């Protein structure tokens, strides 16, 4: 869905079009795709948690050629004030693409596509975060696409989920996201950019792995009911693997932190009461208070 | 938009009704509101339709003009969809730049039409690489009583179906817009454990989740969009697709014959 079979063109450059011959086969007779994967094969996914210093939580994901950063701030006071919900926290996501993340420079700032993606990702997390615990606040999720190769919303959502956990935001579970689509008449997992642009359909989804709830679902293209079922099956299976990669990233982050804490000598204890120097004497004669002005 | 205050009584009422298999306006769970379509509503638009889905009232205009093609599709016309949620339509709509809600609405309607290849854009080429016909679909919500997604997409399809390409502008004869497919979106809302089709405003306000499924005349899925805070099980998604196929068939007839 990155370029979509059609819109927006800004992320699809002429050279991308021209290097694809007319009679190109996205998947060959033996079921091998352009990048050598089989129909049910995921691109390599690597996640690292806690990569930013200032954010309350963060994560970096490499998903094939996608490079995406996610950061979480909050719960903090929601701004502007009139957005505050007296019953729950807002979950606000801002998905943004860096101008250099795509072949043709993307004009900086939100376009209609990123506004929509931000909205559906916010909604995907709203049912997982325990929003009732933090009324009037906002949990802000920032997703920055540094390098795009189709599937950035899935990669961003998957990383944001790890960043939320890294920020210590109470959640029912992680959210895991993946897309499937159809290329050269075959239902296939995790389309890359060429496959997305020249394939027949793309269907990104996000799931709560523990319960199987679907919290994000979009589709564009052309799928029969049976093909949709097959696509969902591929995505749900892949989500199980991605879920493990997410959990592993968190485990690594916190076991590393624990080991480091064990290696380093404990910080000096705070001074005991008797050691605290007495406050400096106050001057004997304070200036008289001025009452009458 | 200010946070909407929903009467807890209303929420309880609708939830209780749903649990006993009923809806406040007496419809069955899979029954859309009455659809009324008036085509060619605006003389100055190349195509237009006013669509009433129950009390939701939407006017869609199609303007067609000469423009430049995109470089990667040099011999294809261009489709562009926008939506305005004007303050007259609801106390909760505000003037100003398009809200995320309006953007999502326009993009979901656009996706249904684009992905189903409703319009054969290759028949909209005037001079390859230089001049093609550009279709602007503008969605104007007039009165909002829930489910703008479907009302707007029925309006867009109706307006396209009666649109004429103004070829007389370039010294040729006007011709009807070449329509090849009839995508119909059907939106389901999840209220508690119940799923209802074509939610009215009260139902939409208390719904946990929303799923719009656009199917074509063969029943194939062309676009989907899940919305709101809640979630769906895979079983519920399957059900929503099947409902969309079934309900879509009868609505397609109404739009076709209007």
Interface residues (C-beta under 8 A of the other chain):
Chain A: X5 X6 X7 X9 X12 X14 X17 X82 X83 X84 X85 X86 X112 X113 X115 X116 X118 X119 X120 X123 X126 X127 X201 X203 X208 X212 X213 X214 X215 X216 X217 X218 X219 X220 X221 X222 X223 X224 X225 X228 X229 X232 X236
Chain B: X2 X3 X70 X71 X72 X73 X100 X101 X103 X104 X106 X107 X110 X111 X114 X115 X116 X208 X211 X216 X219 X220 X221 X222 X223 X224 X225 X226 X227 X228 X229 X230 X231 X232 X233 X234 X237 X238 X241 X242 X245
